[in-house]
Amino acid sequence: MPTSAGEEPTIPAPAESTVASDAPAPDVIAPDAEPPSAEFVLPAEVSGQVTVTLVAPSADTASMEVRIGGRSAGYTESAPWSTLGHADGPALVEVVTVDRAGNVGTATQAVTVTNGPAPVVPDLSPTTDPSTPEPDPATSDPSATDPSATDPSATDPSATDPSTSGPSAPEPTTVPAASDPAPAEPTTVTATTDPAVPDTWNLDPDPATTAPAPALTTGAPGTTTVAPAPPTTSPPPADRTPPSSAFAMAGAVRGAVTVALTTAAPDTASMQLQVDGAQRGMTLRAPWSLPWSTIGTTDGWVTVKVTTTDRAGNRAETTRVVRVDNTAPTAAITAPSAVHGTVTVSAGATDATGIAQAQLLVDGRTAGTTTRAPYQFRVATTGTGTHTWTLRVTDLARNVRTVTKTVAYDNAAPTLKVTPARGARVSATFTVRAAAADRGTGVATIRLYAGTRLVKQTTRATLTATVRTGKKPYRFTVRVTDRAGNVTSVTRTVTR
C-alpha cells in the first residue's frame, strides 16, 4: 500500500503467536521469501540532479534506498541524487528495496558523472611579447607615443589650473572582482587598462557576483603586484560520526521480542534488524524499535544484528549472539504423598538454557523460592487432611513449567493394643498379639522386636507371633507406623 506524502513505512516482523508452556508447537506457515523488484534505469552519463525511480515496483514494496559508491543517498520510492558532490568519473549506483515481509531486493548500474571542468581564473598580469625589442630610453622620443611628454595638459588638468596640484605619481587603483563562481558555471573575468592611470589593471567581473576577489595593482614601472585575497570561510566539515546502533537483549529469548535502540542519535534515518543474516524488519521513524517473533525458529543460538543509518549516510552495526528457547523446562516434585511435621521437599528441574528459579506453592500460597540447585524447600505441616503442592519452574528464557501433587497431612500417631499385659506370667511358649488403627493416613507397618532383634513384621493392621522364652524375664517391643511416618511403640516384660 503506498504511503502518504512525507510518511515513511515501518516493516513489521511476523505476528507473534502465544503458546502455552505445555501445549504442542503450532504449525509453521512458510513466510514470503520472494524479494521485491529493485530494477531501475539511468543514462550512461549523468550530471546535476538525477532522480532514481523503480521501473516496476512490487505491490508490497515498503521502502527503497539509493546508495552511491556504498553510501546512502536517501530513502523513498523515488530518490533524488545530486551528482555535484561526486567527482567526475565512474560511479556505482545501487538500489535496495525491502518489502513488508522483510525480503530484500537489490540492483546496480555503473554510470559516469560528467559535470564539466572546474572554473579557470585567468592570469591578469601584464605580459611582454619577447619578439618586441625593449625601447632605448636614450634614443626614444616620448612625444612620439605619449602626448603628455610635451603637453602635460593633455592628461593632467593640474598642469594648467594653478589651484589644483596633482600627485607626483598616480595612486594605484583597486577594483574588487567577483567571488569564486559555482563549480559548474565558470565566471568570465576580463582585464582592461585604465587610460587615465597608466599601468593599472581593472577587473571586469560577472555583474551577478559581488564578493571581492584579489586586487591587481602596479608598483614601480615594469612590475605588477597582486594584493592578498580576503580570508574565506571554510565550509563545515562533513559529518563522519556514525549513529548509535546499540541495543539490549537477554541472553535467552522466547515468543515475541522487541529489539530497541538503547540510545538513538537525533539524526538517525533508518534501523534494520537481521537474524542469522535474514532481514526481519526495517523502520524509518522513531521510536527506533522493531518486533521479532521467535515462534517457528529452531531452539538454539542465533546472531541478531541491528544496522542504523543517519541522514549523512553514516552507518553503524551492533551484533549479539542469543539463544532462542521456546521449550519449557522439565519439573517434578520429589516428596511422599503423606507427611507429618516439617518436611524437606525436593524439586527436579532441567532446561537446555538454564533454570532461572523454582517456586513451591502450598494451596496457592508461596511456600518458598530458590534460584540455585539443588532446588529444595522446607514445609511445616499442621493438622490432618489433604493439601495441594504446586511446583513452578522458570527457565532463563522465561518459559514456565508447573506440576502439582496432592499430599496428605497426618500429624496424629496411630493407636496400638498389645497382649500379654505388662508383668504377666507366661509359659515357655506364648503368643503376642497386636492391633493398630490410624484415622489419618492408615497403618503402614507393625513390627515385633525382641530387644533390638526384629522378630516379625506385617503391613496389616494386626500382628500375631508365637514366642519362646527362657527362665529369665522376657522383654519385647511392638512398633506401629502410619503412612505419614508417625510411630507408636509398646514395650512389655513377661516372666515364666
C-alpha positions in Angstrom: 0.0 0.0 0.0 1.6 3.4 -0.9 2.3 5.7 1.9 1.1 9.3 2.1 3.5 12.2 1.3 6.2 12.6 4.0 5.3 9.3 5.7 7.9 6.6 6.0 6.8 2.9 6.2 7.6 0.6 9.1 8.3 -3.0 8.2 6.6 -5.3 10.8 8.0 -8.6 11.8 5.8 -11.7 11.6 3.0 -11.6 14.1 3.5 -13.2 17.5 1.7 -16.4 18.4 1.1 -17.1 22.0 1.6 -20.8 23.0 1.0 -22.3 26.5 4.1 -23.7 28.0 2.8 -27.3 27.9 1.0 -27.0 24.5 2.4 -28.5 21.3 4.2 -26.2 18.9 1.8 -24.6 16.3 2.0 -25.3 12.6 4.5 -23.1 11.0 3.4 -21.1 7.9 6.1 -20.6 5.3 6.9 -16.9 5.1 7.0 -14.8 2.0 10.5 -15.3 0.6 10.1 -13.5 -2.8 12.4 -10.4 -2.9 10.8 -7.2 -4.2 11.8 -5.6 -7.5 14.7 -3.2 -7.4 15.1 -2.6 -11.2 15.9 1.0 -12.4 17.4 2.6 -15.5 19.8 5.6 -15.7 21.6 7.2 -18.6 25.2 6.1 -19.1 26.3 9.7 -18.3 24.7 11.8 -15.6 25.2 15.3 -14.2 23.5 17.7 -11.9 20.3 16.4 -10.1 19.3 12.9 -11.0 16.1 11.0 -10.0 16.4 7.3 -9.4 13.0 5.6 -9.9 11.9 2.0 -9.8 10.8 0.6 -13.2 8.1 -1.7 -11.8 7.9 -1.7 -8.0 6.4 -4.7 -6.3 3.0 -4.3 -4.8 4.3 -5.0 -1.3 7.3 -2.7 -1.5 7.8 -0.9 1.8 10.9 1.1 1.2 13.6 2.0 -1.3 17.2 3.0 -0.5 19.7 4.5 -3.0 23.4 4.0 -2.4 26.1 5.8 -4.4 29.5 4.1 -4.0 28.3 2.2 -1.0 27.0 5.3 0.8 23.3 6.0 1.4 21.8 8.8 -0.7 18.2 8.6 0.6 15.1 6.5 1.4 11.9 6.9 -0.6 10.0 5.4 -3.5 11.7 7.9 -5.9 15.1 9.1 -4.6 16.9 12.2 -5.9 20.6 12.1 -6.3 22.7 15.2 -6.8 25.9 14.4 -8.7 27.5 17.8 -7.9 29.1 16.4 -4.7 30.6 13.5 -6.7 33.9 13.7 -8.6 33.7 13.3 -12.3 34.2 9.7 -13.4 32.7 6.3 -12.8 30.1 5.8 -10.1 28.2 2.7 -8.9 24.5 3.3 -8.2 22.8 0.6 -6.1 19.1 0.4 -5.2 18.0 -1.7 -2.2 14.3 -2.4 -1.8 12.5 -4.1 1.2 9.0 -5.5 1.2 6.6 -5.8 4.1 7.8 -9.4 4.8 11.4 -8.2 5.2 12.7 -9.6 1.9 15.4 -7.5 0.3 15.9 -6.8 -3.5 19.0 -5.2 -5.0 20.0 -3.8 -8.4 23.1 -1.9 -9.5 24.2 0.2 -12.5 27.5 1.8 -13.4 27.3 5.4 -14.7 29.8 8.2 -15.5 29.4 11.5 -13.7 30.2 14.4 -16.1 29.7 17.8 -14.5 32.5 19.5 -16.6 35.9 21.0 -15.5 36.3 23.4 -12.6 36.3 27.1 -13.4 39.6 28.6 -14.5 40.7 32.0 -13.2 42.7 33.9 -16.0 46.2 35.2 -15.4 45.7 39.0 -15.5 49.4 40.0 -15.0 50.9 42.2 -17.9 52.8 40.1 -20.4 55.6 41.2 -22.8 56.0 39.8 -26.3 59.6 38.5 -26.4 59.7 39.3 -30.1 59.3 43.1 -29.4 62.6 44.8 -28.6 62.9 46.9 -25.5 62.8 50.7 -26.3 66.1 52.6 -25.7 65.4 55.4 -23.2 68.3 57.4 -24.6 67.1 57.4 -28.2 63.4 57.0 -27.9 61.2 60.1 -28.3 58.5 60.2 -25.6 56.5 62.6 -27.6 56.1 60.2 -30.4 53.7 58.0 -28.3 52.9 60.0 -25.2 51.4 63.4 -25.8 51.9 64.2 -22.1 55.6 64.2 -22.6 55.4 67.6 -24.4 51.9 68.8 -23.3 51.1 67.9 -19.7 47.7 69.4 -20.0 46.7 66.6 -22.3 46.3 64.2 -19.4 46.8 66.3 -16.2 44.3 69.2 -15.6 46.5 70.5 -12.8 49.2 71.5 -15.3 47.0 74.5 -16.5 45.0 75.0 -13.3 47.2 76.6 -10.6 44.5 75.8 -8.0 44.9 72.1 -8.5 48.0 70.3 -7.5 48.2 66.7 -8.5 50.3 63.9 -7.0 53.8 63.3 -8.1 52.9 59.8 -9.2 49.5 58.2 -9.9 47.9 56.3 -7.0 47.2 52.6 -7.6 43.5 51.9 -8.2 42.0 48.8 -6.7 38.8 47.3 -8.2 37.0 44.4 -6.4 36.5 41.3 -8.6 33.8 38.7 -8.4 33.8 35.9 -5.9 34.6 32.4 -6.9 31.8 31.1 -9.2 29.8 28.0 -8.8 31.7 24.8 -9.7 29.6 24.0 -12.8 29.3 27.5 -14.2 32.7 29.3 -14.7 32.6 33.1 -14.4 34.2 35.2 -17.2 36.6 37.8 -15.9 38.1 40.5 -18.3 41.2 42.6 -17.7 41.4 46.1 -19.2 43.7 49.1 -18.8 42.6 52.4 -17.4 43.8 55.2 -19.8 43.6 57.8 -17.0 46.1 55.9 -14.8 48.8 54.1 -16.7 49.9 50.6 -15.8 46.8 50.0 -13.7 44.6 46.9 -14.4 40.8 46.7 -13.8 38.8 43.5 -13.3 35.5 43.4 -15.2 33.7 40.6 -13.2 30.3 39.0 -13.9 27.8 41.6 -12.7 25.8 38.8 -11.0 28.6 38.3 -8.4 29.5 40.8 -5.7 32.1 39.2 -3.4 35.6 40.8 -3.6 38.5 39.0 -5.2 42.2 39.7 -5.2 43.1 43.3 -6.3 45.7 43.9 -9.1 47.8 47.0 -8.8 51.1 48.2 -10.3 54.1 49.4 -8.4 57.3 50.5 -9.9 57.4 50.7 -13.7 57.6 47.3 -15.3 56.3 45.4 -12.1 52.8 44.2 -11.1 51.7 43.2 -7.6 48.7 41.1 -6.6 47.2 42.0 -3.2 46.3 39.1 -0.9 42.7 38.0 -1.2 40.5 38.4 1.9 40.1 35.3 4.1 37.3 33.0 3.0 35.1 31.0 5.4 35.7 27.2 5.0 32.6 25.0 4.7 31.8 23.0 7.8 33.5 19.6 7.9 31.4 16.7 6.6 29.6 14.5 9.2 31.6 11.3 9.6 30.3 10.3 13.0 28.2 7.0 12.8 24.9 6.8 14.6 24.3 4.6 17.6 23.2 1.1 17.0 23.5 -0.4 20.5 20.6 -2.4 21.7 19.9 -4.5 24.9 18.7 -8.1 24.8 18.6 -11.0 27.2 20.9 -13.9 26.6 17.9 -16.2 26.1 14.7 -15.2 24.3 11.3 -16.7 23.5 8.0 -15.8 21.9 7.7 -12.1 20.9 10.8 -9.9 21.3 11.1 -6.2 20.9 14.5 -5.0 19.7 15.0 -1.3 20.6 18.0 1.0 20.3 19.4 1.8 23.8 20.1 5.5 22.8 19.1 6.8 19.3 21.1 9.6 17.7 19.0 12.7 16.8 19.8 12.3 13.1 19.0 8.6 12.8 17.4 7.9 9.5 16.8 4.1 9.5 17.0 1.0 11.6 17.3 -2.6 10.2 17.0 -5.9 12.0 18.6 -9.2 10.8 18.7 -12.6 12.4 21.3 -15.0 11.1 21.6 -12.8 8.0 17.9 -12.8 7.2 16.0 -9.5 7.1 13.5 -9.4 9.9 12.3 -5.7 9.7 13.1 -2.1 9.0 11.8 1.2 10.3 12.4 4.8 9.2 10.9 6.6 12.2 11.1 6.8 16.0 10.7 5.1 18.3 13.6 3.1 17.0 12.4 -0.4 17.8 11.3 -3.5 15.8 9.3 -6.6 16.8 10.8 -10.1 16.3 8.7 -13.3 16.7 10.8 -16.3 17.6 7.9 -18.7 17.1 8.9 -21.2 14.4 12.6 -20.6 15.0 14.5 -23.7 16.0 15.8 -23.6 19.5 19.5 -22.7 19.6 22.0 -19.9 19.2 21.3 -17.2 16.6 23.1 -13.9 15.7 21.0 -10.7 15.9 22.3 -7.7 14.0 21.0 -4.1 14.1 22.1 -1.6 11.4 21.4 2.1 11.7 22.0 4.9 9.1 21.9 8.6 9.8 20.9 11.4 7.4 24.6 11.9 6.3 24.8 8.3 5.1 27.0 7.1 8.0 26.3 3.5 9.2 26.7 1.6 12.4 26.2 -2.1 13.2 25.8 -4.0 16.5 25.5 -7.8 16.8 24.6 -10.0 19.7 24.5 -13.8 20.0 21.5 -15.0 21.9 19.7 -18.4 22.4 16.2 -19.0 21.2 14.3 -21.2 23.7 10.6 -21.8 23.3 10.6 -25.1 25.2 9.5 -25.2 28.8 11.8 -26.9 31.4 11.1 -30.3 32.9 9.9 -30.3 36.5 8.9 -32.9 39.2 8.2 -32.9 42.9 10.1 -35.4 45.0 8.1 -36.0 48.2 6.0 -38.7 49.8 2.2 -38.5 49.3 1.7 -38.5 53.1 3.7 -36.3 55.5 3.8 -35.0 59.0 5.7 -32.4 60.9 8.3 -30.3 59.0 9.4 -32.0 55.8 12.0 -31.3 53.0 10.6 -31.1 49.5 13.0 -31.6 46.6 12.2 -30.3 43.1 13.7 -31.8 40.0 14.2 -29.2 37.2 16.3 -29.2 34.0 16.5 -27.0 30.9 18.8 -26.5 27.9 19.1 -22.8 28.5 19.2 -23.0 32.3 16.9 -22.6 35.3 16.1 -19.1 36.5 14.1 -20.0 39.6 11.9 -22.7 41.2 9.0 -21.9 43.3 6.8 -24.1 45.6 3.2 -23.1 46.4 1.0 -24.8 49.0 -2.7 -24.4 48.3 -1.8 -21.4 46.1 0.4 -19.6 48.6 4.1 -19.3 48.1 6.0 -21.6 50.5 9.5 -21.0 49.1 11.6 -19.7 46.2 15.1 -20.7 45.2 17.4 -19.9 42.3 20.1 -22.5 43.0 20.3 -26.2 42.6 19.5 -28.5 44.4 16.0 -27.0 44.5 14.7 -27.8 48.0 12.1 -26.4 50.2 11.1 -26.8 53.9 7.4 -27.2 54.6 5.8 -27.2 58.1 2.7 -29.3 58.1 -0.1 -28.9 60.6 -3.3 -30.9 61.3 -4.7 -33.7 59.3 -6.1 -33.5 55.7 -5.1 -33.2 52.1 -3.3 -30.2 50.5 -2.1 -29.3 47.0 1.6 -28.6 46.3 2.5 -26.7 43.1 6.0 -26.5 41.7 6.6 -23.7 39.2 9.9 -23.7 37.3 11.0 -20.8 35.1 14.0 -21.1 32.7 16.3 -18.2 31.6 14.0 -17.5 28.5 11.0 -17.2 30.8 9.3 -20.4 29.8 7.4 -21.8 32.7 6.5 -25.4 33.7 4.1 -26.2 36.5 3.4 -29.5 38.2 1.1 -30.3 41.1 0.9 -33.0 43.8 -1.8 -33.8 46.3 -0.3 -34.5 49.7 -1.9 -35.9 52.9 -1.0 -34.2 56.2 -1.2 -36.5 59.2 0.1 -35.3 62.5 -1.7 -37.8 64.7 0.0 -41.0 65.8 -1.7 -44.4 65.3 -3.2 -46.4 68.3 -1.9 -49.8 69.4 -3.2 -52.6 71.6 -0.8 -55.4 72.7 -1.1 -58.7 74.7 0.1 -60.2 77.0 -0.1 -57.4 79.5 3.0 -56.0 81.3 4.3 -58.3 84.1 2.1 -61.2 83.0 3.3 -64.8 83.7 3.6 -66.9 80.6 4.6 -70.4 79.7 7.7 -71.3 77.9 5.9 -70.7 74.6 3.3 -67.8 74.4 1.6 -65.7 71.8 2.0 -62.0 71.2 -1.0 -60.2 69.6 -1.0 -56.5 68.4 -3.9 -54.5 66.8 -3.3 -51.0 65.4 -5.5 -48.2 63.9 -4.9 -44.8 62.3 -7.6 -42.3 61.3 -5.3 -40.1 59.2 -3.4 -42.0 56.5 -3.7 -45.6 57.7 -1.3 -48.2 59.1 1.8 -48.7 57.2 3.7 -51.5 59.2 3.7 -53.3 62.5 7.0 -54.7 63.8 7.8 -57.1 66.7 11.2 -56.8 68.3 12.9 -59.0 71.0 15.3 -56.4 72.4 16.7 -54.9 69.2 16.2 -58.1 67.1 13.3 -58.0 64.6 11.2 -61.0 65.2 8.3 -60.3 62.8 6.6 -57.5 60.7 3.4 -57.0 58.7 1.8 -54.3 56.6 -1.6 -55.3 58.0 -3.3 -53.6 61.0 -2.9 -56.8 63.2 0.1 -59.0 64.1 0.2 -62.4 65.8 3.5 -64.1 66.7 4.5 -67.2 68.9 7.5 -66.5 71.1 9.7 -68.9 73.1 11.0 -67.7 76.4 13.6 -68.9 78.8 13.8 -68.9 82.6 14.7 -65.2 82.7 12.1 -62.4 82.2 11.3 -61.9 78.5 11.2 -58.3 77.1 9.6 -57.5 73.7 8.5 -54.3 71.8 5.8 -53.7 69.2 6.1 -50.7 67.0 3.4 -49.4 64.5 4.0 -46.7 61.8 1.3 -45.0 59.8 1.8 -43.8 56.2 2.7 -40.3 57.2 5.6 -41.6 59.3 4.0 -41.2 62.7 5.1 -44.0 65.1 3.6 -45.6 68.3 5.6 -48.2 70.4 4.6 -50.5 73.2 7.2 -52.4 75.3 6.3 -55.3 77.6 8.2 -57.6 80.0 6.8 -61.0 81.0 8.1 -63.9 83.2 7.5 -67.6 83.4 
